Amino acid sequence: MVDVKKVPAQLLLKNLAKKFQDDKRVKAEEWMKFAKAGIHKEKAWEQDDWFYTRLASTLRRVYLIGPIGSSRLSEYYGGRVDNGSQGYHPAKGSRSIVRHTLMTLEKLGYVKKDKNGRSVSPQGQSLLDQASKEVMKELVEKDKSLEKLL
């Protein structure tokens, strides 16, 4: 059986982001055009569909690590802060964006709250399995030697 761990992450995230874009329940809000990823970034995103990609990435991350909280996720999405002539130091990503993505995924029913953080719900597990199976079928069309993984 195809698993999320056996599929290339980039292809899986593209597939999931497309599913989120097609879903009428998910809407990118107006303020998201101007949001930065965190203190470690100078400018806002150049891609218009960054929110859908972040939703997909967050769902995958919660699946792989979960249960996980917003603080750990913001550490994952953080980076290095440029302090001029001083040395680089790690910084967390935007916790507001992390909270918003988690609440959106929770509203869609793909993530549920637990005692230790958030984890993937059965609907989220089904979505991830379905998306990874679609990606693997696309890979098998290109390379027949991967057919044994289906």
N, CA, C and O atoms as a GROMACS GRO file, in nm:
protein
  600
    1MET      N    1   0.083  -0.118   0.000
    1MET     CA    2   0.000   0.000   0.000
    1MET      C    3   0.088   0.125   0.000
    1MET      O    4   0.193   0.129   0.064
    2VAL      N    5   0.043   0.225  -0.072
    2VAL     CA    6   0.119   0.349  -0.082
    2VAL      C    7   0.098   0.431   0.044
    2VAL      O    8  -0.014   0.445   0.095
    3ASP      N    9   0.208   0.486   0.093
    3ASP     CA   10   0.205   0.564   0.216
    3ASP      C   11   0.258   0.704   0.185
    3ASP      O   12   0.325   0.725   0.084
    4VAL      N   13   0.229   0.798   0.272
    4VAL     CA   14   0.276   0.936   0.255
    4VAL      C   15   0.428   0.940   0.257
    4VAL      O   16   0.489   1.023   0.189
    5LYS      N   17   0.490   0.851   0.333
    5LYS     CA   18   0.635   0.850   0.345
    5LYS      C   19   0.704   0.796   0.220
    5LYS      O   20   0.823   0.822   0.199
    6LYS      N   21   0.633   0.721   0.137
    6LYS     CA   22   0.693   0.660   0.019
    6LYS      C   23   0.681   0.746  -0.106
    6LYS      O   24   0.734   0.711  -0.211
    7VAL      N   25   0.612   0.858  -0.096
    7VAL     CA   26   0.587   0.945  -0.210
    7VAL      C   27   0.672   1.070  -0.196
    7VAL      O   28   0.687   1.122  -0.084
    8PRO      N   29   0.730   1.122  -0.306
    8PRO     CA   30   0.806   1.247  -0.297
    8PRO      C   31   0.719   1.362  -0.243
    8PRO      O   32   0.606   1.382  -0.287
    9ALA      N   33   0.774   1.434  -0.148
    9ALA     CA   34   0.697   1.538  -0.077
    9ALA      C   35   0.650   1.649  -0.171
    9ALA      O   36   0.537   1.695  -0.159
   10GLN      N   37   0.734   1.691  -0.263
   10GLN     CA   38   0.697   1.801  -0.353
   10GLN      C   39   0.574   1.766  -0.436
   10GLN      O   40   0.483   1.848  -0.450
   11LEU      N   41   0.572   1.647  -0.490
   11LEU     CA   42   0.458   1.606  -0.573
   11LEU      C   43   0.332   1.590  -0.490
   11LEU      O   44   0.223   1.626  -0.534
   12LEU      N   45   0.347   1.537  -0.369
   12LEU     CA   46   0.232   1.522  -0.281
   12LEU      C   47   0.175   1.658  -0.242
   12LEU      O   48   0.053   1.677  -0.240
   13LEU      N   49   0.262   1.753  -0.210
   13LEU     CA   50   0.216   1.886  -0.170
   13LEU      C   51   0.147   1.958  -0.285
   13LEU      O   52   0.048   2.028  -0.264
   14LYS      N   53   0.197   1.940  -0.406
   14LYS     CA   54   0.130   2.000  -0.523
   14LYS      C   55  -0.010   1.943  -0.539
   14LYS      O   56  -0.106   2.016  -0.564
   15ASN      N   57  -0.021   1.812  -0.526
   15ASN     CA   58  -0.151   1.746  -0.540
   15ASN      C   59  -0.248   1.792  -0.432
   15ASN      O   60  -0.364   1.823  -0.461
   16LEU      N   61  -0.203   1.796  -0.308
   16LEU     CA   62  -0.290   1.839  -0.198
   16LEU      C   63  -0.328   1.986  -0.211
   16LEU      O   64  -0.442   2.023  -0.184
   17ALA      N   65  -0.233   2.070  -0.252
   17ALA     CA   66  -0.263   2.213  -0.269
   17ALA      C   67  -0.370   2.234  -0.376
   17ALA      O   68  -0.456   2.320  -0.362
   18LYS      N   69  -0.363   2.154  -0.482
   18LYS     CA   70  -0.465   2.164  -0.587
   18LYS      C   71  -0.602   2.122  -0.532
   18LYS      O   72  -0.704   2.182  -0.566
   19LYS      N   73  -0.604   2.019  -0.449
   19LYS     CA   74  -0.730   1.976  -0.388
   19LYS      C   75  -0.787   2.085  -0.297
   19LYS      O   76  -0.908   2.108  -0.296
   20PHE      N   77  -0.701   2.152  -0.221
   20PHE     CA   78  -0.748   2.259  -0.134
   20PHE      C   79  -0.798   2.378  -0.215
   20PHE      O   80  -0.894   2.444  -0.176
   21GLN      N   81  -0.734   2.407  -0.329
   21GLN     CA   82  -0.780   2.517  -0.414
   21GLN      C   83  -0.916   2.487  -0.472
   21GLN      O   84  -0.999   2.577  -0.487
   22ASP      N   85  -0.941   2.362  -0.506
   22ASP     CA   86  -1.069   2.324  -0.565
   22ASP      C   87  -1.180   2.316  -0.461
   22ASP      O   88  -1.298   2.321  -0.496
   23ASP      N   89  -1.144   2.304  -0.335
   23ASP     CA   90  -1.244   2.295  -0.227
   23ASP      C   91  -1.305   2.433  -0.202
   23ASP      O   92  -1.234   2.530  -0.177
   24LYS      N   93  -1.436   2.440  -0.210
   24LYS     CA   94  -1.507   2.568  -0.193
   24LYS      C   95  -1.502   2.617  -0.048
   24LYS      O   96  -1.520   2.736  -0.023
   25ARG      N   97  -1.478   2.527   0.047
   25ARG     CA   98  -1.478   2.567   0.188
   25ARG      C   99  -1.351   2.642   0.228
   25ARG      O  100  -1.350   2.709   0.331
   26VAL      N  101  -1.245   2.630   0.148
   26VAL     CA  102  -1.118   2.694   0.180
   26VAL      C  103  -1.105   2.822   0.099
   26VAL      O  104  -1.113   2.821  -0.024
   27LYS      N  105  -1.086   2.932   0.170
   27LYS     CA  106  -1.068   3.061   0.103
   27LYS      C  107  -0.949   3.132   0.167
   27LYS      O  108  -0.936   3.138   0.289
   28ALA      N  109  -0.864   3.187   0.081
   28ALA     CA  110  -0.754   3.269   0.130
   28ALA      C  111  -0.809   3.407   0.164
   28ALA      O  112  -0.879   3.468   0.083
   29GLU      N  113  -0.777   3.455   0.282
   29GLU     CA  114  -0.830   3.584   0.325
   29GLU      C  115  -0.750   3.699   0.266
   29GLU      O  116  -0.642   3.679   0.212
   30GLU      N  117  -0.804   3.819   0.278
   30GLU     CA  118  -0.744   3.937   0.217
   30GLU      C  119  -0.607   3.969   0.276
   30GLU      O  120  -0.516   4.010   0.203
   31TRP      N  121  -0.590   3.952   0.406
   31TRP     CA  122  -0.465   3.989   0.471
   31TRP      C  123  -0.350   3.898   0.431
   31TRP      O  124  -0.234   3.933   0.454
   32MET      N  125  -0.380   3.784   0.372
   32MET     CA  126  -0.274   3.689   0.338
   32MET      C  127  -0.187   3.736   0.222
   32MET      O  128  -0.078   3.682   0.201
   33LYS      N  129  -0.233   3.835   0.148
   33LYS     CA  130  -0.150   3.890   0.040
   33LYS      C  131  -0.026   3.961   0.096
   33LYS      O  132   0.077   3.968   0.030
   34PHE      N  133  -0.039   4.014   0.216
   34PHE     CA  134   0.066   4.098   0.273
   34PHE      C  135   0.146   4.028   0.383
   34PHE      O  136   0.240   4.086   0.436
   35ALA      N  137   0.110   3.906   0.418
   35ALA     CA  138   0.174   3.836   0.529
   35ALA      C  139   0.313   3.786   0.490
   35ALA      O  140   0.337   3.747   0.376
   36LYS      N  141   0.403   3.788   0.589
   36LYS     CA  142   0.535   3.730   0.572
   36LYS      C  143   0.537   3.595   0.642
   36LYS      O  144   0.451   3.565   0.724
   37ALA      N  145   0.635   3.515   0.608
   37ALA     CA  146   0.646   3.383   0.670
   37ALA      C  147   0.694   3.392   0.814
   37ALA      O  148   0.672   3.299   0.892
   38GLY      N  149   0.759   3.501   0.850
   38GLY     CA  150   0.809   3.517   0.986
   38GLY      C  151   0.911   3.628   0.991
   38GLY      O  152   0.932   3.700   0.894
   39ILE      N  153   0.975   3.642   1.106
   39ILE     CA  154   1.071   3.750   1.126
   39ILE      C  155   1.197   3.728   1.041
   39ILE      O  156   1.272   3.823   1.016
   40HIS      N  157   1.220   3.607   0.998
   40HIS     CA  158   1.338   3.576   0.920
   40HIS      C  159   1.322   3.611   0.772
   40HIS      O  160   1.417   3.594   0.695
   41LYS      N  161   1.207   3.658   0.730
   41LYS     CA  162   1.182   3.697   0.590
   41LYS      C  163   1.170   3.848   0.579
   41LYS      O  164   1.121   3.914   0.671
   42GLU      N  165   1.215   3.902   0.466
   42GLU     CA  166   1.204   4.046   0.446
   42GLU      C  167   1.076   4.085   0.374
   42GLU      O  168   1.019   4.191   0.402
   43LYS      N  169   1.030   4.000   0.283
   43LYS     CA  170   0.915   4.036   0.200
   43LYS      C  171   0.806   3.930   0.211
   43LYS      O  172   0.828   3.820   0.262
   44ALA      N  173   0.690   3.966   0.160
   44ALA     CA  174   0.577   3.873   0.157
   44ALA      C  175   0.599   3.770   0.047
   44ALA      O  176   0.691   3.783  -0.034
   45TRP      N  177   0.514   3.669   0.043
   45TRP     CA  178   0.523   3.564  -0.058
   45TRP      C  179   0.499   3.620  -0.198
   45TRP      O  180   0.422   3.714  -0.215
   46GLU      N  181   0.566   3.562  -0.295
   46GLU     CA  182   0.545   3.601  -0.434
   46GLU      C  183   0.436   3.516  -0.497
   46GLU      O  184   0.368   3.561  -0.589
   47GLN      N  185   0.418   3.393  -0.450
   47GLN     CA  186   0.315   3.306  -0.504
   47GLN      C  187   0.179   3.346  -0.448
   47GLN      O  188   0.166   3.380  -0.330
   48ASP      N  189   0.078   3.342  -0.534
   48ASP     CA  190  -0.057   3.374  -0.489
   48ASP      C  191  -0.121   3.257  -0.414
   48ASP      O  192  -0.208   3.279  -0.330
   49ASP      N  193  -0.078   3.136  -0.442
   49ASP     CA  194  -0.140   3.018  -0.382
   49ASP      C  195  -0.059   2.962  -0.264
   49ASP      O  196  -0.069   2.843  -0.233
   50TRP      N  197   0.019   3.046  -0.199
   50TRP     CA  198   0.104   2.998  -0.091
   50TRP      C  199   0.024   2.940   0.024
   50TRP      O  200   0.070   2.848   0.091
   51PHE      N  201  -0.095   2.993   0.049
   51PHE     CA  202  -0.173   2.946   0.163
   51PHE      C  203  -0.215   2.800   0.144
   51PHE      O  204  -0.215   2.723   0.240
   52TYR      N  205  -0.251   2.763   0.022
   52TYR     CA  206  -0.294   2.625  -0.005
   52TYR      C  207  -0.175   2.529   0.008
   52TYR      O  208  -0.190   2.417   0.056
   53THR      N  209  -0.058   2.575  -0.036
   53THR     CA  210   0.061   2.493  -0.020
   53THR      C  211   0.097   2.477   0.127
   53THR      O  212   0.140   2.370   0.169
   54ARG      N  213   0.079   2.582   0.205
   54ARG     CA  214   0.107   2.576   0.349
   54ARG      C  215   0.008   2.483   0.419
   54ARG      O  216   0.045   2.411   0.512
   55LEU      N  217  -0.118   2.486   0.375
   55LEU     CA  218  -0.216   2.392   0.431
   55LEU      C  219  -0.173   2.248   0.406
   55LEU      O  220  -0.177   2.164   0.496
   56ALA      N  221  -0.131   2.221   0.283
   56ALA     CA  222  -0.088   2.086   0.247
   56ALA      C  223   0.036   2.046   0.328
   56ALA      O  224   0.045   1.934   0.378
   57SER      N  225   0.130   2.137   0.340
   57SER     CA  226   0.252   2.110   0.414
   57SER      C  227   0.223   2.086   0.562
   57SER      O  228   0.282   1.998   0.624
   58THR      N  229   0.133   2.165   0.617
   58THR     CA  230   0.099   2.149   0.759
   58THR      C  231   0.029   2.016   0.783
   58THR      O  232   0.057   1.948   0.882
   59LEU      N  233  -0.061   1.978   0.694
   59LEU     CA  234  -0.130   1.850   0.708
   59LEU      C  235  -0.030   1.734   0.701
   59LEU      O  236  -0.039   1.640   0.780
   60ARG      N  237   0.064   1.741   0.609
   60ARG     CA  238   0.166   1.637   0.596
   60ARG      C  239   0.254   1.633   0.721
   60ARG      O  240   0.287   1.525   0.770
   61ARG      N  241   0.292   1.749   0.771
   61ARG     CA  242   0.378   1.757   0.889
   61ARG      C  243   0.307   1.702   1.013
   61ARG      O  244   0.368   1.631   1.094
   62VAL      N  245   0.179   1.734   1.029
   62VAL     CA  246   0.102   1.682   1.143
   62VAL      C  247   0.091   1.530   1.132
   62VAL      O  248   0.095   1.460   1.233
   63TYR      N  249   0.077   1.479   1.009
   63TYR     CA  250   0.071   1.334   0.989
   63TYR      C  251   0.203   1.268   1.028
   63TYR      O  252   0.204   1.166   1.097
   64LEU      N  253   0.314   1.327   0.986
   64LEU     CA  254   0.444   1.265   1.009
   64LEU      C  255   0.488   1.272   1.155
   64LEU      O  256   0.544   1.176   1.207
   65ILE      N  257   0.465   1.384   1.220
   65ILE     CA  258   0.516   1.405   1.355
   65ILE      C  259   0.409   1.387   1.461
   65ILE      O  260   0.438   1.334   1.569
   66GLY      N  261   0.285   1.429   1.434
   66GLY     CA  262   0.175   1.445   1.526
   66GLY      C  263   0.168   1.348   1.642
   66GLY      O  264   0.220   1.237   1.628
   67PRO      N  265   0.110   1.381   1.751
   67PRO     CA  266   0.047   1.509   1.780
   67PRO      C  267   0.151   1.619   1.799
   67PRO      O  268   0.255   1.598   1.860
   68ILE      N  269   0.121   1.736   1.746
   68ILE     CA  270   0.215   1.847   1.746
   68ILE      C  271   0.139   1.976   1.771
   68ILE      O  272   0.023   1.989   1.731
   69GLY      N  273   0.203   2.070   1.837
   69GLY     CA  274   0.141   2.198   1.867
   69GLY      C  275   0.188   2.308   1.774
   69GLY      O  276   0.275   2.287   1.689
   70SER      N  277   0.130   2.425   1.790
   70SER     CA  278   0.162   2.536   1.701
   70SER      C  279   0.303   2.588   1.723
   70SER      O  280   0.365   2.638   1.630
   71SER      N  281   0.356   2.576   1.844
   71SER     CA  282   0.491   2.625   1.870
   71SER      C  283   0.595   2.541   1.795
   71SER      O  284   0.688   2.596   1.737
   72ARG      N  285   0.579   2.410   1.796
   72ARG     CA  286   0.672   2.323   1.724
   72ARG      C  287   0.660   2.343   1.573
   72ARG      O  288   0.760   2.339   1.501
   73LEU      N  289   0.539   2.364   1.526
   73LEU     CA  290   0.522   2.389   1.383
   73LEU      C  291   0.586   2.521   1.342
   73LEU      O  292   0.644   2.531   1.234
   74SER      N  293   0.576   2.622   1.428
   74SER     CA  294   0.638   2.750   1.394
   74SER      C  295   0.790   2.738   1.394
   74SER      O  296   0.858   2.808   1.319
   75GLU      N  297   0.845   2.650   1.477
   75GLU     CA  298   0.989   2.623   1.472
   75GLU      C  299   1.026   2.559   1.339
   75GLU      O  300   1.129   2.593   1.280
   76TYR      N  301   0.943   2.468   1.293
   76TYR     CA  302   0.969   2.401   1.165
   76TYR      C  303   0.967   2.500   1.049
   76TYR      O  304   1.050   2.491   0.959
   77TYR      N  305   0.874   2.594   1.051
   77TYR     CA  306   0.861   2.691   0.943
   77TYR      C  307   0.947   2.815   0.965
   77TYR      O  308   0.934   2.912   0.890
   78GLY      N  309   1.034   2.813   1.064
   78GLY     CA  310   1.121   2.926   1.092
   78GLY      C  311   1.244   2.924   1.003
   78GLY      O  312   1.253   2.848   0.907
   79GLY      N  313   1.339   3.010   1.037
   79GLY     CA  314   1.461   3.019   0.958
   79GLY      C  315   1.568   3.098   1.032
   79GLY      O  316   1.561   3.114   1.154
   80ARG      N  317   1.665   3.147   0.957
   80ARG     CA  318   1.775   3.222   1.014
   80ARG      C  319   1.748   3.371   1.002
   80ARG      O  320   1.707   3.419   0.896
   81VAL      N  321   1.769   3.444   1.110
   81VAL     CA  322   1.749   3.589   1.110
   81VAL      C  323   1.880   3.655   1.072
   81VAL      O  324   1.985   3.622   1.127
   82ASP      N  325   1.874   3.750   0.979
   82ASP     CA  326   1.991   3.827   0.939
   82ASP      C  327   2.000   3.949   1.028
   82ASP      O  328   1.920   4.042   1.016
   83ASN      N  329   2.097   3.950   1.118
   83ASN     CA  330   2.114   4.061   1.211
   83ASN      C  331   2.225   4.156   1.168
   83ASN      O  332   2.291   4.216   1.252
   84GLY      N  333   2.246   4.169   1.040
   84GLY     CA  334   2.352   4.257   0.992
   84GLY      C  335   2.488   4.195   1.016
   84GLY      O  336   2.516   4.083   0.973
   85SER      N  337   2.574   4.269   1.087
   85SER     CA  338   2.710   4.221   1.110
   85SER      C  339   2.716   4.116   1.222
   85SER      O  340   2.818   4.049   1.238
   86GLN      N  341   2.609   4.102   1.297
   86GLN     CA  342   2.605   4.000   1.401
   86GLN      C  343   2.582   3.863   1.338
   86GLN      O  344   2.546   3.853   1.221
   87GLY      N  345   2.603   3.761   1.415
   87GLY     CA  346   2.585   3.626   1.364
   87GLY      C  347   2.439   3.592   1.342
   87GLY      O  348   2.349   3.660   1.391
   88TYR      N  349   2.416   3.485   1.269
   88TYR     CA  350   2.281   3.439   1.243
   88TYR      C  351   2.228   3.362   1.364
   88TYR      O  352   2.302   3.292   1.432
   89HIS      N  353   2.098   3.377   1.388
   89HIS     CA  354   2.033   3.306   1.497
   89HIS      C  355   1.902   3.250   1.446
   89HIS      O  356   1.837   3.311   1.362
   90PRO      N  357   1.861   3.134   1.497
   90PRO     CA  358   1.734   3.078   1.452
   90PRO      C  359   1.616   3.159   1.505
   90PRO      O  360   1.621   3.215   1.614
   91ALA      N  361   1.510   3.165   1.424
   91ALA     CA  362   1.387   3.234   1.464
   91ALA      C  363   1.269   3.149   1.423
   91ALA      O  364   1.274   3.078   1.322
   92LYS      N  365   1.163   3.157   1.500
   92LYS     CA  366   1.041   3.084   1.468
   92LYS      C  367   0.968   3.153   1.354
   92LYS      O  368   0.984   3.272   1.332
   93GLY      N  369   0.888   3.075   1.284
   93GLY     CA  370   0.802   3.131   1.181
   93GLY      C  371   0.681   3.198   1.243
   93GLY      O  372   0.667   3.203   1.365
   94SER      N  373   0.595   3.249   1.159
   94SER     CA  374   0.476   3.320   1.206
   94SER      C  375   0.380   3.222   1.272
   94SER      O  376   0.327   3.132   1.207
   95ARG      N  377   0.357   3.240   1.402
   95ARG     CA  378   0.264   3.153   1.474
   95ARG      C  379   0.120   3.185   1.438
   95ARG      O  380   0.032   3.100   1.452
   96SER      N  381   0.096   3.306   1.393
   96SER     CA  382  -0.040   3.342   1.349
   96SER      C  383  -0.080   3.260   1.227
   96SER      O  384  -0.192   3.210   1.220
   97ILE      N  385   0.011   3.247   1.132
   97ILE     CA  386  -0.018   3.169   1.012
   97ILE      C  387  -0.033   3.022   1.048
   97ILE      O  388  -0.121   2.953   0.995
   98VAL      N  389   0.051   2.973   1.138
   98VAL     CA  390   0.041   2.833   1.181
   98VAL      C  391  -0.094   2.807   1.247
   98VAL      O  392  -0.160   2.708   1.218
   99ARG      N  393  -0.134   2.897   1.338
   99ARG     CA  394  -0.264   2.880   1.404
   99ARG      C  395  -0.378   2.885   1.304
   99ARG      O  396  -0.472   2.807   1.312
  100HIS      N  397  -0.368   2.977   1.208
  100HIS     CA  398  -0.475   2.990   1.108
  100HIS      C  399  -0.485   2.864   1.022
  100HIS      O  400  -0.595   2.818   0.992
  101THR      N  401  -0.371   2.809   0.981
  101THR     CA  402  -0.375   2.687   0.900
  101THR      C  403  -0.429   2.569   0.981
  101THR      O  404  -0.507   2.489   0.930
  102LEU      N  405  -0.389   2.559   1.107
  102LEU     CA  406  -0.440   2.450   1.191
  102LEU      C  407  -0.590   2.462   1.214
  102LEU      O  408  -0.662   2.363   1.210
  103MET      N  409  -0.637   2.585   1.236
  103MET     CA  410  -0.782   2.604   1.256
  103MET      C  411  -0.858   2.574   1.128
  103MET      O  412  -0.968   2.519   1.134
  104THR      N  413  -0.801   2.610   1.013
  104THR     CA  414  -0.867   2.581   0.885
  104THR      C  415  -0.875   2.430   0.863
  104THR      O  416  -0.979   2.379   0.824
  105LEU      N  417  -0.765   2.359   0.888
  105LEU     CA  418  -0.765   2.214   0.873
  105LEU      C  419  -0.860   2.147   0.972
  105LEU      O  420  -0.922   2.046   0.941
  106GLU      N  421  -0.870   2.205   1.090
  106GLU     CA  422  -0.962   2.151   1.190
  106GLU      C  423  -1.107   2.173   1.148
  106GLU      O  424  -1.193   2.087   1.167
  107LYS      N  425  -1.134   2.290   1.090
  107LYS     CA  426  -1.269   2.321   1.043
  107LYS      C  427  -1.309   2.229   0.928
  107LYS      O  428  -1.425   2.191   0.916
  108LEU      N  429  -1.212   2.193   0.844
  108LEU     CA  430  -1.239   2.102   0.733
  108LEU      C  431  -1.254   1.957   0.780
  108LEU      O  432  -1.306   1.873   0.706
  109GLY      N  433  -1.209   1.927   0.901
  109GLY     CA  434  -1.222   1.793   0.954
  109GLY      C  435  -1.101   1.705   0.930
  109GLY      O  436  -1.109   1.584   0.953
  110TYR      N  437  -0.990   1.761   0.886
  110TYR     CA  438  -0.871   1.682   0.856
  110TYR      C  439  -0.777   1.669   0.976
  110TYR      O  440  -0.692   1.580   0.979
  111VAL      N  441  -0.793   1.758   1.073
  111VAL     CA  442  -0.708   1.758   1.192
  111VAL      C  443  -0.799   1.766   1.314
  111VAL      O  444  -0.903   1.831   1.312
  112LYS      N  445  -0.758   1.698   1.421
  112LYS     CA  446  -0.838   1.703   1.544
  112LYS      C  447  -0.747   1.740   1.661
  112LYS      O  448  -0.627   1.714   1.660
  113LYS      N  449  -0.807   1.802   1.762
  113LYS     CA  450  -0.732   1.840   1.882
  113LYS      C  451  -0.721   1.720   1.976
  113LYS      O  452  -0.818   1.647   1.998
  114ASP      N  453  -0.601   1.702   2.029
  114ASP     CA  454  -0.577   1.600   2.129
  114ASP      C  455  -0.522   1.667   2.254
  114ASP      O  456  -0.507   1.789   2.260
  115LYS      N  457  -0.492   1.586   2.354
  115LYS     CA  458  -0.437   1.640   2.477
  115LYS      C  459  -0.296   1.697   2.454
  115LYS      O  460  -0.259   1.796   2.516
  116ASN      N  461  -0.221   1.636   2.365
  116ASN     CA  462  -0.082   1.675   2.342
  116ASN      C  463  -0.063   1.764   2.221
  116ASN      O  464   0.051   1.793   2.184
  117GLY      N  465  -0.168   1.809   2.158
  117GLY     CA  466  -0.156   1.892   2.038
  117GLY      C  467  -0.260   1.850   1.936
  117GLY      O  468  -0.370   1.807   1.971
  118ARG      N  469  -0.224   1.864   1.811
  118ARG     CA  470  -0.317   1.827   1.705
  118ARG      C  471  -0.263   1.707   1.630
  118ARG      O  472  -0.143   1.693   1.610
  119SER      N  473  -0.355   1.620   1.588
  119SER     CA  474  -0.319   1.502   1.512
  119SER      C  475  -0.415   1.488   1.395
  119SER      O  476  -0.518   1.555   1.389
  120VAL      N  477  -0.381   1.400   1.303
  120VAL     CA  478  -0.461   1.382   1.182
  120VAL      C  479  -0.585   1.299   1.216
  120VAL      O  480  -0.577   1.198   1.286
  121SER      N  481  -0.699   1.343   1.166
  121SER     CA  482  -0.825   1.271   1.185
  121SER      C  483  -0.837   1.161   1.079
  121SER      O  484  -0.757   1.159   0.985
  122PRO      N  485  -0.933   1.072   1.091
  122PRO     CA  486  -0.951   0.970   0.988
  122PRO      C  487  -0.979   1.029   0.848
  122PRO      O  488  -0.935   0.973   0.748
  123GLN      N  489  -1.052   1.141   0.841
  123GLN     CA  490  -1.076   1.205   0.712
  123GLN      C  491  -0.945   1.258   0.653
  123GLN      O  492  -0.921   1.248   0.533
  124GLY      N  493  -0.860   1.315   0.738
  124GLY     CA  494  -0.730   1.363   0.693
  124GLY      C  495  -0.641   1.249   0.647
  124GLY      O  496  -0.569   1.262   0.547
  125GLN      N  497  -0.645   1.139   0.720
  125GLN     CA  498  -0.569   1.020   0.681
  125GLN      C  499  -0.615   0.970   0.544
  125GLN      O  500  -0.533   0.934   0.460
  126SER      N  501  -0.746   0.969   0.523
  126SER     CA  502  -0.802   0.925   0.395
  126SER      C  503  -0.758   1.017   0.282
  126SER      O  504  -0.722   0.970   0.174
  127LEU      N  505  -0.761   1.148   0.306
  127LEU     CA  506  -0.719   1.245   0.204
  127LEU      C  507  -0.573   1.226   0.168
  127LEU      O  508  -0.538   1.228   0.051
  128LEU      N  509  -0.488   1.209   0.269
  128LEU     CA  510  -0.345   1.190   0.244
  128LEU      C  511  -0.318   1.060   0.169
  128LEU      O  512  -0.236   1.057   0.078
  129ASP      N  513  -0.386   0.952   0.207
  129ASP     CA  514  -0.368   0.824   0.138
  129ASP      C  515  -0.414   0.832  -0.007
  129ASP      O  516  -0.347   0.780  -0.097
  130GLN      N  517  -0.526   0.898  -0.029
  130GLN     CA  518  -0.578   0.913  -0.165
  130GLN      C  519  -0.483   0.996  -0.251
  130GLN      O  520  -0.457   0.961  -0.366
  131ALA      N  521  -0.433   1.106  -0.196
  131ALA     CA  522  -0.342   1.192  -0.271
  131ALA      C  523  -0.210   1.120  -0.301
  131ALA      O  524  -0.157   1.132  -0.411
  132SER      N  525  -0.158   1.046  -0.203
  132SER     CA  526  -0.032   0.975  -0.226
  132SER      C  527  -0.051   0.864  -0.329
  132SER      O  528   0.041   0.835  -0.406
  133LYS      N  529  -0.167   0.802  -0.332
  133LYS     CA  530  -0.194   0.699  -0.432
  133LYS      C  531  -0.200   0.760  -0.572
  133LYS      O  532  -0.150   0.702  -0.668
  134GLU      N  533  -0.263   0.878  -0.584
  134GLU     CA  534  -0.269   0.947  -0.714
  134GLU      C  535  -0.129   0.985  -0.762
  134GLU      O  536  -0.098   0.970  -0.880
  135VAL      N  537  -0.046   1.034  -0.671
  135VAL     CA  538   0.090   1.072  -0.708
  135VAL      C  539   0.170   0.950  -0.751
  135VAL      O  540   0.245   0.956  -0.848
  136MET      N  541   0.153   0.839  -0.680
  136MET     CA  542   0.226   0.718  -0.716
  136MET      C  543   0.182   0.666  -0.852
  136MET      O  544   0.264   0.613  -0.927
  137LYS      N  545   0.054   0.678  -0.884
  137LYS     CA  546   0.007   0.636  -1.017
  137LYS      C  547   0.071   0.720  -1.126
  137LYS      O  548   0.106   0.669  -1.232
  138GLU      N  549   0.086   0.851  -1.101
  138GLU     CA  550   0.153   0.937  -1.198
  138GLU      C  551   0.299   0.897  -1.215
  138GLU      O  552   0.352   0.899  -1.326
  139LEU      N  553   0.364   0.860  -1.105
  139LEU     CA  554   0.504   0.818  -1.112
  139LEU      C  555   0.518   0.684  -1.185
  139LEU      O  556   0.615   0.664  -1.257
  140VAL      N  557   0.421   0.595  -1.166
  140VAL     CA  558   0.426   0.464  -1.233
  140VAL      C  559   0.410   0.482  -1.384
  140VAL      O  560   0.471   0.407  -1.461
  141GLU      N  561   0.330   0.579  -1.426
  141GLU     CA  562   0.314   0.604  -1.570
  141GLU      C  563   0.447   0.646  -1.632
  141GLU      O  564   0.474   0.614  -1.748
  142LYS      N  565   0.530   0.716  -1.556
  142LYS     CA  566   0.660   0.760  -1.607
  142LYS      C  567   0.765   0.650  -1.596
  142LYS      O  568   0.850   0.637  -1.683
  143ASP      N  569   0.759   0.572  -1.488
  143ASP     CA  570   0.858   0.469  -1.463
  143ASP      C  571   0.787   0.341  -1.419
  143ASP      O  572   0.736   0.333  -1.307
  144LYS      N  573   0.784   0.242  -1.506
  144LYS     CA  574   0.710   0.118  -1.480
  144LYS      C  575   0.772   0.035  -1.369
  144LYS      O  576   0.705  -0.052  -1.313
  145SER      N  577   0.898   0.059  -1.334
  145SER     CA  578   0.962  -0.021  -1.229
  145SER      C  579   0.904   0.010  -1.090
  145SER      O  580   0.925  -0.067  -0.997
  146LEU      N  581   0.832   0.120  -1.077
  146LEU     CA  582   0.771   0.155  -0.949
  146LEU      C  583   0.636   0.089  -0.928
  146LEU      O  584   0.571   0.110  -0.825
  147GLU      N  585   0.593   0.009  -1.025
  147GLU     CA  586   0.460  -0.051  -1.019
  147GLU      C  587   0.444  -0.147  -0.901
  147GLU      O  588   0.333  -0.168  -0.852
  148LYS      N  589   0.554  -0.203  -0.854
  148LYS     CA  590   0.546  -0.296  -0.741
  148LYS      C  591   0.506  -0.225  -0.612
  148LYS      O  592   0.461  -0.291  -0.518
  149LEU      N  593   0.521  -0.092  -0.605
  149LEU     CA  594   0.484  -0.017  -0.485
  149LEU      C  595   0.334   0.007  -0.476
  149LEU      O  596   0.283   0.036  -0.367
  150LEU      N  597   0.262  -0.006  -0.586
  150LEU     CA  598   0.117   0.009  -0.584
  150LEU      C  599   0.057  -0.115  -0.527
  150LEU      O  600  -0.065  -0.125  -0.515
   0.00000   0.00000   0.00000
